[in-house]
Amino acid sequence: MARQDTATPVPQLPSTGPAGAAAGTPTAAGAPVTPPGSFAAEPMGFYTDTTVCIGCKACEVACKEWNGLSSTGGGVHTMSGDSYDNTERLDGQHWRHVKFIEQFGEDASGGRQGRWLMMSDVCKHCVQAGCLEVCPTGAIIRTEFDTVVIQADVCNGCRACIAACPFGVIEVNPVNNTAMKCTLCYDRMSAGLTPACAQACPTASIQFGAISELRERAQIRVDQINQGNQDRPSAYLYGADDSILGGLNSFYLLVDEPEVYGLPKNPQLPSKHAVPTGLMSTAGAVALGVLGVVGFRKRRMDAFADEARTTTTIRTETRTTTLGDEEVLHD
């Protein structure tokens, strides 16, 4: 069970945490790719095979236990009523979230059919990370494992990263009022240990290791699922290549559209909107400048017209006065 104390402090990096000594070495359940104690400074991450997830939530519990994350409402949590999903989403207290997606309906013969789709969701540790891009304090860093970590002691709680994340991963932790998310167990990796969630997964749905090796393993699994069904392949990898934010260091094997799993089909970085917004701002500035020039010219022309009218009036009055004087003298 997760700890019930809502005041439990969140451990700071790079501490290995109080459970480090008892954590042991990686086991087959976590499917580690490299031996303990020998993780190279190269891109490391997760490959999640959603087809073998059983929704046990062991990853959620292990994540909370290792990272000392407080339980919601001091352990008194209201049922969501949304299937078996009571966590509902990722936030500052829940760095792992098991999604339950029910698909039930009628088949061609009018009978009932259905399936469950389950996925253990987590921070994607994007190669091009929007949160890191907008952080004003340097609290968000990229580690030697190419993972993205928020340093709680540097975060000022501005929430810029929350809006910048296209996956809705980050939220403020109510214990320390700073933005928090999965660190991919940086402290455990530094000690040569598998991240807690992958260590606890009983079906190897969550696999941890070097990204290059995980991609090869994942592609073999995709081919295995689609074998004999080439006309309508169902399995594919989401985020394994660089088409999504330069690649995700936590990528997934899916068997339905990304939106079904709550994943954006084409996530965008804040910088992607910077150029169009800048062009619009520039165009607006030019338009205002043109209007300003037109307005200035109109005012100048009106001033010239007023001056001309005034001059004409003065000349007319002067001429009239002169003619009047001449008539008086003539008489």
Secondary structure, DSSP 8 states (H G I E B T S, - for coil): -----TT-----TT---TTGGGS----GGG--SS-TT---SS-EEEEEEGGG-----HHHHHHHHHHT---GGGG------STT-SS-S--SS-S-EEEEEEEEEE-TTS-EEEEEEEEEE----BSS-HHHHH-SSS-EEE-TTS-EEE-TTT-----HHHHH-TT---EEETTTTEEE----SHHHHHTT---HHHHH-SSS-EEEEEHHHHHHHHHHHHHHHHTT-TTS---EEESSSTTTTT-BSEEEEESS-GGGGT--SS---GGGGHHHHHHHHHHHHHHHHHHHHHHHHHHHHHHHHHHHHHHHHHHHHHHHHHHHHHHHHH-
